[in-house]
Amino acid sequence: MTTNHGRLHQLGLHHGTDKATYHGYLDFYETHLPAAVGRLLEIGIMDGASLKMWHDYYPDATIVGVDNDEQRGRRNIPGVRTVWLDATDPSEVELLTARLGPFDVIIDDGSHMTADQQRSFELLWPAITPGGSYVIEDLHTSHMSNYVNSRQTTIEWLNDMAAQVDGGHNVAISTIIGFWKNQGDPAGFVARHGFPTGRDLWIGPERAESITAIIVKAPAVDRNLADHFAADMVTDDDEVD
Ligand SMILES: C[S@@+](CC[C@H](N)C(=O)[O-])C[C@H]1O[C@@H](n2cnc3c(N)ncnc32)[C@H](O)[C@@H]1O
């Protein structure tokens, strides 16, 4: 049987992660994530489905999964380093990045509470390699009142950061790829997840069931600094006879 889906989606289906079966994120990831990585970290192991997928997709990489549930965090997954920790705890994250970082790709598939998404990003962004990618999954929770526990929703917060992007100089974010949206019916989404069907739970205008974003760190060379040196360079034309 032929499909239009890529290899990562096929691996996701094989291992049964909802990144493939429900959200449909994986073709987007295959397009925008590197073909090979050295180290990948995912927040959220649960039954290990996505970690097994990443190991199959990047067989030569160090794949690290973390979970704040002890049983899940200690799960034995061949080819995957699993760690029991809270990805919103500064000292635990510091230990993690010192021992196993930096990472070329980090995927936040943790609690999806907006305060946790923002906290983990702040703690882990410095551990992304230059040119690496940070993925925040299930951003549709920014449109669900029972997941918003921060001053700004994560979508608002990312949009604010995107507005500050200036060639990577200030916030060192070179690109926000996305937001990728799997279009659908938000009320239906809420109902399928067993939440009350009242309109008040869905607080966003978007007609999108699943939203994810890839945020790319600026490359190693600071463009402003490079421009500075280029301007200072003395060329043959500048020489005085
Ligand atoms: C959606 S599941 C992960 C699914 C898995 N990534 C997959 O696609 O197969 C979310 C997991 O994140 C874990 N989690 C929630 N908050 C966390 C935190 N602050 N730090 C680490 N793990 C967390 C939960 O215990 C749960 O196992």
The ligand as an ORCA input file, in Angstrom:
! r2SCAN-3c Opt
* xyz 0 1
  C       1.786     12.726     26.478
  S       2.727     11.701     27.534
  C       4.198     11.387     26.565
  C       3.926     10.539     25.357
  C       5.160     10.099     24.593
  N       6.062     11.217     24.330
  C       4.757      9.494     23.285
  O       4.517     10.237     22.310
  O       4.657      8.256     23.200
  C       3.264     12.873     28.725
  C       4.245     12.356     29.757
  O       4.896     13.493     30.336
  C       5.142     13.255     31.695
  N       5.316     14.560     32.347
  C       4.376     15.469     32.700
  N       4.941     16.541     33.286
  C       6.280     16.319     33.284
  C       7.400     17.063     33.789
  N       7.241     18.249     34.392
  N       8.636     16.528     33.643
  C       8.814     15.326     33.050
  N       7.779     14.574     32.568
  C       6.532     15.068     32.686
  C       3.932     12.440     32.156
  O       4.215     11.680     33.304
  C       3.627     11.596     30.912
  O       4.218     10.312     31.017
*
